[in-house]
Amino acid sequence: MLSPSGAEAVEEPTKEAAPQPGRGNGAPRAGLRHLSLVGVLLALVAVGALTKPQQFLTPDNLQLILTQSSVIGVVTVGVTFVIIGGGIDLSVGAIVALASVWATTVATQEFGLGGMLLCALSVGLGCGLVNGVLIAYGPMVPFIATLAMLASARGLALLISDGKTQVVTVDSVLDLGVSDSYVLGVPPLVLVFAAVALLGWLVLGRTTFGRRTVAVGGNAEASRLAGIAVRRQRLLLYLLSGLCCGIAAFMLIVLTGSGQNTNGNLYELDAIAAAIIGGTLLSGGRGTITGSVLGVLVFTTITNLFALNNLQTDVQQIAKGAIIVAAVLVQKGRKTP
């Protein structure tokens, strides 16, 4: 086509509007995934009721499932944000261990509940900051950076604890784990998990930060051209993951009454698996906090069923691995035209 000056004009391609998070076909698909997870959870409850009716459906056991879900659930919220943003965090379990050990040293316990909580949160944020800087502003990919943090944090936790269990002696911390502290029969740890999940749901689905996270995970270059500070967004995502690890570490201290360098073992596997089962794409750009929470409940219920039926730990790990593979294959099948 010629312009009035006789020169050949180049037609600019029409820009298509990017789909908004939570709109279009994405929301119905997410709803179907959530319903399917609820169906799986109900099926697991039915299995438990049939195989161990005298043990599974007791209030104490159901309360145990929710309590065990709470710690890994908080970690999963942070991991979900990272994966949606196009990253991965393999260091969450090691960060939980380091934060729990550091917060239960004799010196830290002298500052009481507030000092221990502040220490756990600070360690989590510090580790998240290191991860974020290396990934967002350094030459390292998320897999390598967080793998290095995994090794370093585990080693530092072992160094601080000298391989020993550090027993908590602060009464105000221990009191949070007893039944007298329950609110309407609900343990405080479960309430913390619910609060973190609710905040995560609001941030991801109702704020600019959440929309930017989805955009960066979907297409980082397009997000940069649209004016989003991609590097800063990635840094903030790993800070958020570290913060969740610090919260989970303190919850684990309350739950066990101690700090150990073995805390958080394979948490990275459980958190990533729960997020994937909940519909979070490993490639980034899609995921929901609701799905991740349901994924955590499914995994914890499966573990509880295995324990009640006296299945070995190795069988549990094999089953978790198989579930992860199946979830990824389902995602690949949905993406194939």
C-alpha positions in Angstrom: 0.0 0.0 0.0 1.4 3.4 -1.0 1.3 6.5 1.2 0.5 10.0 -0.3 4.2 10.6 -0.6 4.7 7.5 -2.8 6.5 5.5 -0.2 5.3 2.1 0.8 3.5 2.3 4.1 3.9 -0.5 6.7 0.7 -1.6 8.4 1.0 -2.0 12.1 -0.4 -5.2 13.5 -3.5 -4.9 15.6 -2.9 -5.4 19.2 -5.1 -7.9 21.0 -6.2 -7.2 24.5 -4.6 -9.4 27.0 -7.0 -11.6 28.9 -7.7 -10.3 32.4 -7.1 -12.6 35.4 -10.3 -14.3 36.5 -12.2 -13.4 33.4 -13.1 -15.1 30.2 -12.7 -18.9 30.0 -10.1 -19.1 32.8 -12.6 -18.6 35.6 -15.0 -21.4 34.6 -12.1 -23.8 34.1 -10.7 -22.8 37.6 -14.1 -23.5 39.1 -14.3 -26.9 37.5 -10.8 -27.7 38.8 -11.9 -26.7 42.3 -15.0 -28.8 42.1 -13.0 -31.8 41.0 -10.6 -31.3 43.9 -13.6 -31.1 46.3 -14.8 -34.4 44.8 -11.4 -36.0 45.3 -11.4 -34.8 48.9 -14.9 -36.2 49.5 -13.8 -39.5 47.9 -10.8 -39.7 50.3 -13.1 -39.0 53.2 -15.3 -41.9 52.1 -12.3 -44.2 51.8 -11.2 -43.2 55.3 -14.7 -43.8 56.6 -14.9 -47.3 55.1 -11.4 -48.5 56.0 -10.9 -46.9 59.4 -14.4 -45.7 60.6 -13.5 -45.8 64.2 -10.4 -43.6 63.7 -10.7 -41.4 60.6 -13.9 -39.6 61.3 -13.1 -38.7 65.0 -12.9 -35.0 65.8 -9.3 -35.5 67.0 -8.2 -37.0 63.7 -10.0 -34.4 61.6 -8.5 -31.7 63.8 -5.1 -33.3 63.2 -5.5 -33.2 59.5 -6.3 -29.5 59.6 -3.4 -28.8 61.9 -0.9 -30.7 59.8 -2.2 -28.9 56.7 -1.7 -25.5 58.3 2.1 -25.4 58.3 2.7 -26.8 54.8 -0.3 -24.8 53.7 1.3 -21.5 54.6 4.4 -22.5 52.7 2.3 -23.5 49.7 0.7 -20.0 49.5 4.1 -18.5 49.0 5.2 -21.1 46.5 2.0 -20.6 44.5 2.8 -17.0 44.0 6.4 -17.8 42.9 5.2 -20.4 40.4 2.5 -18.2 39.0 5.1 -15.5 38.5 7.2 -17.9 36.4 9.7 -19.0 39.1 10.3 -22.0 41.3 11.5 -22.2 44.9 13.3 -25.4 46.0 14.6 -23.9 49.2 11.4 -23.5 51.2 11.9 -26.6 53.4 15.5 -25.6 54.2 14.4 -22.0 55.0 11.8 -23.4 57.4 14.4 -25.5 59.1 16.9 -22.6 59.4 14.3 -20.2 60.8 13.0 -22.7 63.3 16.5 -23.5 64.5 17.6 -19.8 64.7 14.4 -18.9 66.5 14.9 -21.6 69.2 18.4 -20.9 70.3 18.9 -20.1 73.9 19.8 -16.5 73.1 16.7 -16.0 71.0 14.4 -17.5 73.6 15.5 -15.0 76.1 13.5 -12.4 74.2 10.3 -14.4 74.6 7.5 -15.0 72.1 7.9 -11.7 70.3 11.6 -12.2 69.8 11.3 -15.7 68.5 8.5 -14.7 66.1 10.5 -11.7 64.8 13.6 -13.9 64.4 11.7 -16.5 62.4 10.2 -13.9 60.1 13.5 -12.1 59.7 15.4 -15.3 58.7 12.6 -16.1 56.2 12.7 -12.7 54.7 16.5 -12.7 54.6 16.6 -15.9 52.7 13.9 -14.7 50.4 15.9 -11.5 49.7 19.0 -13.5 48.8 17.0 -15.7 46.4 15.2 -12.7 44.9 18.4 -10.7 44.3 20.2 -13.6 42.8 17.3 -14.4 40.5 16.0 -11.0 39.6 19.2 -9.0 39.4 21.9 -11.7 39.1 22.7 -14.2 36.4 21.2 -17.2 38.1 18.0 -19.1 37.1 15.5 -19.9 39.9 16.3 -23.6 39.9 20.0 -23.1 40.6 19.6 -20.2 43.0 17.1 -21.9 45.2 18.9 -25.2 45.0 22.0 -23.4 46.3 19.9 -21.8 49.1 18.5 -25.2 50.0 22.0 -26.6 50.6 23.3 -23.5 52.4 20.3 -23.1 54.7 20.3 -26.8 55.6 24.0 -26.6 56.3 23.6 -23.5 58.4 20.7 -25.0 60.4 22.9 -28.0 61.1 25.8 -25.8 62.2 23.6 -23.7 64.5 21.9 -26.7 66.2 24.9 -28.9 66.1 22.5 -31.6 65.0 20.6 -31.5 68.3 17.0 -30.8 69.1 16.5 -27.3 70.6 13.7 -27.5 73.1 11.4 -24.5 73.6 11.1 -23.3 77.2 9.0 -20.2 76.7 5.6 -20.8 78.2 3.8 -18.3 76.1 4.9 -20.1 72.9 4.1 -23.6 74.2 0.6 -22.4 75.4 -0.4 -21.7 71.8 -0.3 -25.4 71.1 -2.5 -26.6 73.9 -6.3 -27.0 73.7 -6.9 -24.1 76.1 -5.8 -21.7 73.4 -8.3 -23.1 70.8 -10.9 -20.6 69.5 -14.3 -22.3 69.3 -12.5 -25.7 69.1 -10.2 -24.5 66.3 -6.4 -24.6 66.8 -4.6 -21.2 66.4 -2.4 -22.7 63.7 -5.5 -23.5 61.6 -6.7 -19.9 62.0 -3.3 -18.6 60.9 -3.4 -20.8 57.9 -6.9 -19.5 57.0 -5.8 -15.9 57.5 -2.7 -16.4 55.2 -4.8 -18.2 52.6 -7.5 -15.5 52.6 -4.9 -12.7 52.3 -3.2 -14.6 49.5 -6.5 -15.0 47.7 -7.3 -11.3 48.0 -3.8 -10.2 46.9 -3.7 -12.5 43.9 -7.2 -11.9 42.6 -8.0 -8.4 43.8 -4.8 -6.3 43.7 -2.4 -4.8 41.1 0.4 -7.0 42.6 -1.6 -10.1 41.8 -2.3 -9.0 38.3 1.3 -8.2 37.7 2.3 -11.6 39.1 0.1 -13.3 36.5 1.3 -11.0 33.7 5.0 -11.6 34.5 4.5 -15.4 34.7 2.6 -15.4 31.5 5.0 -13.3 29.4 7.8 -11.5 31.1 9.0 -9.6 28.0 5.5 -8.3 27.2 5.1 -7.3 30.8 8.3 -5.3 30.7 7.2 -3.5 27.5 3.9 -2.8 29.2 5.8 -0.9 32.0 5.9 -3.5 34.7 9.1 -3.6 36.7 9.7 -7.3 36.1 12.8 -7.6 38.2 11.3 -5.9 41.2 8.2 -8.1 40.9 10.3 -11.2 41.0 12.2 -9.9 44.0 8.9 -9.3 45.8 7.6 -12.7 45.0 10.7 -14.4 46.6 10.4 -12.1 49.6 6.8 -13.2 50.0 7.8 -16.9 49.8 10.5 -16.3 52.4 8.0 -14.5 54.7 5.6 -17.5 54.4 8.5 -19.8 55.3 9.2 -17.7 58.4 5.5 -17.9 59.5 5.5 -21.6 58.9 8.7 -22.0 60.9 7.1 -20.4 64.0 4.0 -22.5 63.5 6.1 -25.6 63.5 7.9 -24.5 66.6 4.5 -24.1 68.3 3.4 -27.5 67.0 6.5 -29.5 68.0 7.8 -27.4 70.9 11.3 -27.5 69.4 13.5 -26.5 66.6 15.4 -29.0 64.5 17.7 -28.9 61.5 15.5 -31.7 59.9 12.3 -29.5 60.1 10.7 -28.9 56.7 12.1 -32.0 55.1 10.6 -32.3 51.6 8.3 -29.3 52.1 9.4 -28.1 48.7 8.0 -31.3 47.2 4.7 -31.1 49.1 4.2 -27.4 48.4 5.0 -27.6 44.6 2.8 -30.8 44.3 -0.1 -29.1 46.1 0.1 -26.1 43.9 0.3 -28.2 40.7 -2.7 -30.4 41.8 -4.6 -27.1 42.5 -4.1 -26.1 38.8 -1.1 -23.9 39.0 0.9 -24.1 35.8 4.6 -24.9 36.2 5.4 -22.6 33.3 3.7 -19.7 35.2 0.9 -17.3 34.4 -2.0 -19.3 35.9 -3.0 -20.5 39.3 -5.3 -19.9 42.3 -4.8 -19.9 46.0 -8.1 -21.8 46.4 -6.8 -24.6 44.3 -3.5 -24.8 46.2 -5.3 -24.9 49.5 -7.5 -27.8 48.2 -4.3 -29.5 47.0 -2.8 -29.2 50.5 -5.9 -30.8 52.0 -5.9 -33.6 49.5 -2.2 -34.4 50.1 -2.6 -34.2 53.9 -5.6 -36.4 53.9 -3.8 -39.0 51.7 -0.9 -39.0 54.2 -3.3 -39.4 57.1 -5.0 -42.4 55.4 -1.6 -44.0 54.7 -0.6 -43.6 58.4 -3.9 -45.0 59.7 -3.5 -48.0 57.4 0.1 -48.5 58.5 1.6 -47.9 55.1 5.3 -47.2 55.1 6.8 -43.8 54.4 8.5 -44.9 51.2 5.1 -45.9 49.8 3.7 -42.5 50.7 6.6 -40.8 48.8 6.1 -43.0 45.7 2.4 -42.2 45.7 3.1 -38.4 46.0 5.5 -38.7 43.1 2.9 -40.5 41.0 0.3 -37.9 41.8 2.6 -35.1 40.7 3.4 -36.8 37.4 -0.3 -37.4 36.8 -1.1 -33.8 37.5 1.5 -32.5 35.1 0.3 -34.9 32.4 -3.2 -33.6 32.9 -1.9 -30.0 32.5 -0.1 -31.0 29.3 -3.2 -32.7 27.9 -5.3 -29.5 28.5 -2.7 -27.4 26.7 -2.6 -29.7 23.7 -5.0 -28.4 21.0 
